[in-house]
Amino acid sequence: MKTVHPVLTALVVVTVVLLVLLLTAVLSAAPQTTSCLTCHGSSDWFEGDDLALVDHFAKGVHAASGLSCQDCHGGNPDPALGEDLDAAMDPSYAANPFRGAPERTAVPELCGRCHSDPAYMRRFKPDARVDQVQEYRTSLHGQRLAEGDTHVATCIDCHGVHGILSPTSPASPVHPRNVAETCRHCHGDPQTMAGYTLPDGRPLPVDQYARWRRSVHAAALIDKEDLSAPTCNDCHGNHGALPPGLESIAFVCGQCHGREADLFRASPKLAGFHDHNEFLASVDGQGCAACHEEPPDSPAVASLQSFSECTTCHGNHGIVRPTLAMLAPLPAAPCTFCHAAEGSVPAAAPPASGTAVGSAVASAIGESAAEVEPEAVRRHFEQVQASLMAEAAKLGLEGDARFDWLVDQALHLPFHTIQGKGDGSGEAAAGAPALRPAFQRLFDKFRIGKTYYMYDDPVSGEPVRAPVVRCTDCHQSEPDLAPEAVGLATAERDLTHMLEVTSLTARAERMLLAARRGGVEVRQPTQDIDQAVDAQIELEVLVHTFSSDEDGAFQKKYVEGRQHAGAALEGAAKALDELAFRRRGLMITLAVIALALIGLALKIRQLGS
């Protein structure tokens, strides 16, 4: 008698179990056979979307939990009553009176019959929240619905109706990647939002999604698929949706940006904002002109109704990646951030030594800044910059417009890019030039960017140029009410110090790249560059101290960053000297070998004659 191999037996058992589990899953996902499906599932009675809703419901979380039509709409689900409409939809059916499709004003309470019942919801999920309806009533949506406004969003507008999916499903309209699109259906539609106003009476804007889609948050969530990045409900709430209050914005942003929020709330800027808000509230809508003879003329500031901590500088929906372009006054060309030479950058708000930036660079490395980088490299930069500046002049560009144009040019220069290396991600289309790794790293870490961003206006469909808020939008060189331009001086100092660190670091990076290609060991200078980059990132955070104290955190970190950058530059210079020494040695060796070969050839000829 043959015995069955134990492995084969195990395979058969596993196959049977899997088939049983699969069949169970299919059956549990299918809607129960009820009197409702006798009609609504029949193509003789319904077609198109009306017929498809049965399939939609079967794919939702309610069908998966064993619920069916009558759990929401009421009625007698007995399949035997499929042909008796009066009995199936009996409003006096004692066990579950037929309710049909609810009015929009009744939707929250209909959903709340289950979702507000802790005992019932515990059957499906022990830790399920049951306060959604209560929260919804506190929201602007809920308040307006209670007043009879049926245009506002209810449960079904966000979650769907019959095919309601779990929020964790990528296809769910309330999945993190889809929330903004869901909110956009109403808040991005001019017709839907017509007639709604802000508390100050201005029309409610409809460009929130368009601005957000250009933000650093959208880039992280949509482009990089970082589900921890904020979308609408992370700032406004889910069911209790409300705009963050003026005094709570820093706490909202501080959920992710805790250090920046703490620094700001400990800075003198916070008190200044509060004072300005008191002034603005007391001048009856006159705005800045009530106190300032020459109020700021920046479009980014002119529309401000109050100073609200983080959003005053960064905006609310269009929070683009913060760059050094937010500081001021900017140099004539962004090239200066990485290619500054002695005398080519403005003087700082005088540091302890009272020297200009060019001299500070020299003191950091112990010799003239102009003598550190190879002459050919420096001459090439000067030629390229002169050519770009001449082209900008022909185009009639100057000031910020020239600065922004030069940022774009820097991203496409052949020595900053690798031809045909684009991978299709971000702005680098497949096969297009991609930034060289070293330049990409410096460009990203040092946050060199433009003074504006673009988005499409949902009303007109036209592109809108939105300026970023900059220090000089509020701080002028000759203030009306302050004894000195403290804010402007602080901005100048911050920008100049950061410019110095970036220039030193970028120069060291270029020199080390040349040495590395020549086979020279550059491990220690590379570590110094990394530490200088880390210091620069810290400086970008410490800007939120808004302090010019010589013993403050910003100044200390600047000194640290300059030391690391100077050490990297010194190490890079030594590495280039080593490379030059090796090349000279190689040339001498080759010359000796060549002479030896010539001598050998002459000797062979002499012996053969």
C-alpha positions, 0 to 999 in steps of 0.5 A, a space after each residue: 500500500 502506497 503512502 502519501 508524501 507528507 509534503 504533498 499532504 501539507 500542500 493539499 491542506 494549505 490549498 483547501 484552507 486558502 480556498 475556504 478563506 477566499 470563499 469566506 472573504 468573497 461571501 462576506 464582501 457581497 451584500 446580503 440578499 434583501 428585499 432592497 436588492 430584488 429591485 435595486 440590483 435588477 437591470 429591469 428596474 435600474 440602469 447606469 449609476 442607479 444600478 452601479 450603486 449596488 456594486 459600489 456598496 459591496 466594495 465599501 466598509 459597511 458591506 464588509 462589516 455585514 451591513 446592508 441597505 436597511 441599516 441606513 434606509 430602514 424597511 423590512 429586508 425580508 427577501 420574500 417581500 421583494 415584489 411587495 414594495 409597500 411591505 418592504 418600505 413600510 414606514 410603520 415597520 416596528 423593527 426598523 421603520 423605512 426612512 428612505 433617502 434622508 434630507 441633507 440636514 438630517 445626514 449627520 444624525 443618520 450617520 450618528 445613529 451608529 457612529 455616535 453609539 459607543 456600544 454599537 461601534 465597539 462591535 467593529 472597532 474597540 477604539 473607534 471614535 464616537 464624537 464625530 457628529 458632536 465635533 461636526 456641530 461645532 464646525 462652520 459646516 455644522 453651524 451653517 447646516 443647523 441654520 438651514 444652509 444645505 450647500 455646506 458639506 455633510 458626511 456624504 460629501 467627504 466620505 461618499 454615499 454607498 461605496 464608503 471606503 476606509 480612510 486608509 484605502 488609497 481610493 478613499 476620498 479622505 485618504 491623506 493623498 486625496 483630502 485636498 482634492 476632496 475639499 477642492 470640490 467645494 472650496 475651489 469652485 467659484 460658483 459653489 463658494 459664491 456669497 460666502 465671506 471671511 469674518 471681515 466681509 471679504 469674499 471667501 477665496 477659492 485659490 487655497 488648493 491652487 496655492 497649496 499644490 505649489 507648497 512644500 507640503 504638497 510636494 512632500 505629500 503628493 510628489 514624495 508620497 510622505 503621508 505625514 506631510 500636512 494637508 487640509 484636515 491637519 490644520 483645519 481639523 476633520 469633522 470640527 473643521 475651523 480655521 486656526 485662531 490667530 493666537 493658535 497658528 504657531 501651535 498648529 504649525 508647531 505640531 511639526 515645526 516645534 523648534 521654530 515655533 518655540 524660537 519665535 514665541 521666545 523672540 521679540 517679534 512676537 510682542 511686535 506682532 501683538 502690538 501691531 495687531 492692537 494698533 490695527 484694531 484701533 485705527 478702523 481699517 486704515 491699516 499701516 497708513 494710520 501710523 506710517 507716513 510711507 507704509 509698505 507697498 509690497 502686495 504681500 503685506 498690503 493685504 494683511 489684516 493682522 499679524 498672525 505669527 507663522 503665516 505672516 511670513 510663510 503664508 497659509 496655503 501657499 507655503 512654498 519652500 523657504 529660501 534665502 530670497 525671503 531675507 533682504 537685501 539680496 545681492 545683485 546675483 544669486 551666483 554670489 552665494 556660492 562664488 563670492 570673491 573678496 569685495 564682491 559682497 556687501 558688508 555685514 551689520 558689523 561683526 566683532 571685527 568690524 570687517 566686511 565679508 570678504 575680509 572675514 572669509 580671508 580671516 577664516 582661512 588665514 590668507 586672501 580669499 582671492 588666492 585660494 581658488 585656482 585662477 582658471 576656475 575664478 576666471 571662468 566664473 567671472 566670464 560666465 557671470 559677466 555674460 549672464 549679466 549682459 544678457 539680463 541687461 539686454 532683456 531689461 531685467 534688474 533687481 528682483 527680476 534679474 535675481 530670479 532669472 539668474 536662479 533659473 539660469 543657474 539650474 540649467 548651466 552645462 557645468 551644473 548639470 549632467 546631460 540626459 540624466 533626468 529620471 522623470 521625477 520633479 522638474 527633471 523630465 526623463 532624458 533632460 539635463 539633471 543637476 550634478 549631485 554636488 550642485 544639487 546638494 548645495 543648492 538644496 541645503 542652502 535654499 537658494 530660490 526665487 522671490 515668487 512662486 506661480 499658481 493658476 487662478 481657479 477663477 480666471 484660469 490665468 497664471 498668478 505670480 505670488 511674491 514671497 514675503 521678505 524682510 524689506 516688505 515691512 522693514 525699511 531703511 528709514 523707519 517712521 516710528 523706530 529710532 533705528 532700522 533694527 529689523 533691517 539691520 538684523 536681516 542684513 546681518 543674517 543674510 550676509 552671515 549665511 552668504 559667507 558660510 555658503 560661499 566658503 562651503 561651496 568653494 571648498 566643495 568645488 576644490 575638493 571635487 577636483 582633488 577627489 577626481 585626481 585621487 587625493 584623500 579628502 575625507 577630513 575636509 569632506 566631514 568639515 563641509 558636512 558640518 558647515 552645511 549642518 550649521 547653515 541649516 541650523 542658521 535657517 532655523 535660528 533666523 526665527 530668534 530675530 535677534 542680533 545679539 553678539 552672544 545669541 544662538 544665531 551668532 554662535 552658530 554662524 561662527 561655528 559654521 564659518 570655522 568648519 567651512 574655513 577648515 574645509 577650504 584650508 583642507 581643500 587647498 592642501 588637497 589641491 597642492 597635493 594633487 599638483 605635487 603628484 602631477 609634477 612628480 608624474 611629469 618629472 617621472 615621465 620625463 625621466 622615463 622618456 629620456 631613458 627610453 631615448 637613451 636606450 634607443 640611441 644605444 641600441 642604434 649604436 650597437 647595431 651600426 
